[in-house]
Amino acid sequence: MKSIESTGKNVDEAINNALNNLNTTKEKVNIEIIDEGSKGILSIIGKREAKVKVTLKKDYISEARDFLKSIFTNMGLIVEIRIKEVNNCLNINLSGANMGILIGYRGETLDSIQYLVGLAINKGNDGQYKRVLIDTENYRGRREETLRRLANRIAHKVKIDRKSVALEPMNPYERRIIHSELQNDEKITTYSQGDEPYRRVIVDLKKS
């Protein structure tokens, strides 16, 4: 991240000089006061300018947008990118033609892009980690509803057959949906089994 040291008659002037040099605003930087300066005796003897170090904050949204643009350019796709940060999570919505290509089989391509964006924006990050959630054509919402219906259908089957059922391998996000949907069922318990990327949810009866 770019940073500069700047001086001035006082701290405020030193900061303003740095902001002008970086062509930015106070909200977009971190400020470290190196020396508050001194007026000296009679404003002559021992007079010393204030000195500050101003560092540009990491712009996660711009980095995520630029990274996605490079991916879509290489794929030959024209995609509209909308990004909103909520509670340290970048919610990214993609729209355009041929979005099925970005979703892939059961969202695998979308998950991969999401993972890569997370790596890219958090690389060399000394600050707070930013989560990334990418969606297109409400795929996440539709997939979540499908998984919730599946969870209840399997739970009913387990109660009838009194045998545990192992679901297909899922990513952590999808496994959490299954666990969440069945967590309040008095007769059913769920747990994950296996190693990534083949880790799956087991739906079973609670032990009496």
VOVODREN-173051 format. One record per residue (C-alpha): x, y, z. Coordinates in Angstrom, 1 decimal, padded with zeros to 4 digits. Each point is the difference from the previous one (the first is absolute). Layout:
// residues N
+--------+--------+--------+
:      X :      Y :      Z :
+--------+--------+--------+
:      X :      Y :      Z :
...
+--------+--------+--------+
This chain:
// residues 208
+--------+--------+--------+
:      X :      Y :      Z :
+--------+--------+--------+
:  000.0 :  000.0 :  000.0 :
:  001.3 :  003.4 : -001.0 :
:  001.2 :  002.3 :  002.8 :
:  001.9 :  003.3 :  000.3 :
:  001.5 :  002.1 :  002.7 :
: -000.9 :  003.7 :  000.0 :
:  000.8 :  003.1 :  002.0 :
: -001.7 :  003.2 :  000.9 :
: -000.2 :  002.9 :  002.4 :
: -002.3 : -002.2 :  002.1 :
: -001.5 : -003.5 : -000.1 :
: -003.1 :  001.1 : -001.9 :
:  002.1 :  001.7 : -002.7 :
:  002.3 : -003.0 : -000.3 :
: -003.1 : -002.3 : -000.4 :
: -001.5 :  002.3 : -002.6 :
:  003.2 :  000.1 : -002.0 :
:  000.1 : -003.8 :  000.0 :
: -003.6 : -000.2 : -001.1 :
:  000.6 :  002.4 : -002.8 :
:  003.1 : -001.9 : -001.1 :
: -002.0 : -003.3 :  000.0 :
: -003.1 :  001.6 : -001.6 :
: -002.3 : -001.6 :  002.6 :
: -002.1 :  000.8 :  003.0 :
:  000.5 : -000.5 :  003.8 :
: -002.5 : -002.8 :  000.1 :
:  002.0 : -002.1 : -002.4 :
:  003.3 :  000.0 :  001.9 :
:  001.7 : -001.0 :  003.2 :
:  002.0 :  002.8 :  001.8 :
:  003.0 : -000.4 :  002.2 :
:  001.3 :  003.0 :  001.8 :
:  003.8 : -000.2 :  000.0 :
:  000.8 :  003.4 :  001.5 :
: -002.6 :  002.6 :  001.2 :
:  002.6 :  002.7 : -000.6 :
:  001.0 :  003.0 :  002.2 :
: -000.4 :  003.7 : -000.3 :
:  003.3 :  000.4 :  001.8 :
:  001.1 :  003.0 :  002.1 :
: -001.3 :  003.3 : -001.5 :
: -001.1 : -002.2 : -002.9 :
:  003.7 : -000.1 : -001.1 :
:  002.3 : -002.0 :  002.3 :
: -000.8 : -003.8 : -000.1 :
: -002.8 :  000.5 : -002.5 :
: -000.9 : -003.4 : -001.6 :
: -002.6 : -000.9 : -002.6 :
: -002.7 : -002.6 :  000.7 :
:  000.5 : -003.3 : -001.8 :
: -002.6 : -002.7 : -000.9 :
: -000.1 : -003.3 : -001.9 :
: -003.2 : -000.5 : -002.0 :
: -000.8 : -003.4 : -001.5 :
: -002.8 : -000.7 : -002.5 :
: -002.5 : -002.5 :  001.3 :
: -000.5 : -003.2 : -001.9 :
: -002.8 :  000.4 : -002.5 :
: -001.6 : -003.4 :  000.0 :
: -002.9 :  000.8 : -002.3 :
:  002.2 :  001.5 : -002.7 :
:  002.4 : -003.0 :  000.2 :
: -002.8 : -002.5 : -000.2 :
: -001.5 :  001.8 : -003.0 :
:  003.3 :  000.2 : -001.9 :
:  000.7 : -003.7 :  000.7 :
: -003.4 : -001.1 : -001.2 :
:  000.3 :  002.2 : -003.1 :
:  003.3 : -001.7 : -000.9 :
: -001.6 : -003.4 :  000.4 :
: -003.0 :  000.9 : -002.2 :
:  002.1 :  001.6 : -002.6 :
:  002.1 : -003.2 : -000.4 :
: -003.3 : -002.0 : -000.2 :
: -001.3 :  002.4 : -002.7 :
: -003.1 :  000.9 :  002.2 :
: -001.6 :  003.4 :  000.5 :
: -001.2 :  000.0 :  003.6 :
: -001.5 :  002.7 :  002.1 :
:  001.6 :  000.0 :  003.5 :
: -001.8 :  001.4 :  003.0 :
:  001.7 : -000.1 :  003.4 :
: -001.2 :  001.0 :  003.4 :
:  001.8 : -000.5 :  003.3 :
: -002.0 : -001.1 :  003.0 :
:  001.5 : -001.1 :  003.3 :
:  003.5 : -000.6 : -001.4 :
: -001.4 : -002.0 : -002.9 :
:  000.1 :  001.0 : -003.6 :
: -003.4 : -001.0 : -001.5 :
:  000.6 : -000.1 : -003.8 :
: -002.8 : -000.4 : -002.5 :
:  000.8 : -000.8 : -003.6 :
: -002.4 :  000.4 : -003.0 :
:  000.2 : -000.4 : -003.7 :
: -000.4 : -002.5 : -002.8 :
:  001.1 : -003.7 :  000.4 :
:  000.1 :  000.1 :  003.8 :
: -000.4 : -003.7 :  000.0 :
:  003.7 : -000.2 : -001.0 :
:  000.9 :  001.8 :  003.2 :
: -002.2 : -002.2 :  002.2 :
:  001.3 : -003.3 : -001.3 :
: -001.0 : -003.4 :  001.2 :
: -001.8 :  000.5 :  003.4 :
:  001.7 :  003.3 :  000.4 :
:  003.5 : -001.3 : -000.2 :
:  001.3 :  002.7 : -002.4 :
: -001.7 :  002.7 :  002.1 :
:  001.6 : -001.4 :  003.2 :
:  003.4 : -000.1 : -001.7 :
: -000.2 :  003.6 : -001.1 :
: -001.2 :  001.0 :  003.5 :
:  003.0 : -001.8 :  001.5 :
:  002.4 :  001.7 : -002.3 :
: -001.4 :  003.5 :  000.6 :
:  000.4 : -000.6 :  003.8 :
:  003.6 : -001.0 : -000.4 :
:  000.7 :  003.0 : -002.3 :
: -001.4 :  002.7 :  002.3 :
:  001.3 : -001.4 :  003.2 :
:  003.5 : -000.6 : -001.3 :
:  002.6 :  001.9 :  002.1 :
: -002.8 :  001.3 :  002.2 :
:  001.1 :  001.2 :  003.4 :
: -003.5 :  001.2 :  000.9 :
: -003.3 : -001.7 :  000.4 :
: -000.8 : -003.1 : -002.2 :
: -002.8 :  000.6 : -002.5 :
: -002.4 : -002.8 : -000.9 :
: -001.3 : -000.2 : -003.6 :
: -003.4 : -001.2 : -001.2 :
: -000.7 : -000.1 : -003.7 :
: -003.4 : -000.6 : -001.5 :
: -001.6 :  000.2 : -003.4 :
: -003.7 : -000.4 : -001.1 :
: -000.8 : -000.7 :  003.7 :
:  001.7 : -003.4 : -000.4 :
:  001.0 :  000.0 :  003.7 :
: -003.6 :  000.6 :  001.1 :
: -001.4 : -002.7 : -002.3 :
:  002.7 : -002.5 :  001.0 :
: -000.6 :  000.7 :  003.7 :
: -003.8 : -000.7 : -000.4 :
:  000.8 : -003.2 : -001.9 :
:  002.3 : -001.1 :  002.8 :
: -002.5 :  000.8 :  002.8 :
: -002.6 : -002.1 : -001.8 :
:  002.5 : -002.8 : -000.4 :
:  000.9 :  000.2 :  003.7 :
: -003.6 : -000.4 :  001.1 :
: -000.7 : -002.8 : -002.5 :
:  003.0 : -002.0 :  001.1 :
: -000.8 :  000.6 :  003.7 :
: -003.5 : -001.4 : -000.6 :
:  001.5 : -003.1 : -001.8 :
:  002.4 : -000.6 :  003.0 :
: -002.9 :  000.1 :  002.4 :
: -001.9 : -002.5 : -002.1 :
:  002.8 : -002.4 : -000.8 :
:  001.9 :  000.6 :  003.3 :
:  003.3 :  000.0 : -002.0 :
:  002.5 :  002.8 : -000.4 :
:  000.4 :  001.6 : -003.5 :
:  003.3 :  001.4 : -001.4 :
: -000.7 :  002.9 : -002.3 :
:  002.2 :  000.8 : -003.1 :
:  003.2 :  001.9 :  000.7 :
: -000.6 :  003.7 :  000.5 :
:  002.1 :  003.1 :  000.7 :
:  000.0 :  001.6 :  003.5 :
: -002.6 :  002.6 : -000.9 :
: -002.5 : -002.7 : -001.2 :
:  000.7 : -002.3 :  002.9 :
: -000.8 :  002.9 :  002.4 :
: -003.4 :  000.3 : -001.6 :
: -000.9 : -003.6 :  000.6 :
:  001.2 :  000.2 :  003.6 :
: -001.9 :  003.2 :  000.6 :
: -003.2 : -001.3 : -001.5 :
: -000.1 : -003.1 :  002.2 :
:  001.6 :  001.3 :  003.2 :
: -003.4 :  000.4 :  001.8 :
: -001.3 : -003.4 : -001.0 :
: -000.6 : -001.9 :  003.2 :
:  000.6 : -003.4 : -001.6 :
:  002.8 :  000.8 : -002.4 :
:  003.7 :  000.7 :  000.3 :
:  002.5 :  001.0 : -002.7 :
:  003.8 : -000.1 : -000.3 :
:  002.6 :  000.3 : -002.7 :
:  002.3 : -002.8 : -001.0 :
:  002.9 : -000.4 : -002.4 :
:  002.7 :  002.3 : -001.4 :
: -000.4 :  002.9 : -002.3 :
: -001.1 :  000.1 : -002.8 :
: -001.9 : -003.2 :  000.7 :
: -001.3 :  001.0 :  003.5 :
: -003.7 : -000.8 :  000.3 :
: -002.8 :  000.4 :  002.5 :
: -001.4 : -003.1 :  001.8 :
: -003.6 :  000.2 :  001.1 :
: -000.8 : -002.4 :  002.9 :
: -002.4 : -000.7 :  002.8 :
:  000.9 :  001.5 :  003.4 :
:  001.0 : -002.7 :  002.5 :
: -002.7 : -000.6 :  002.6 :
+--------+--------+--------+
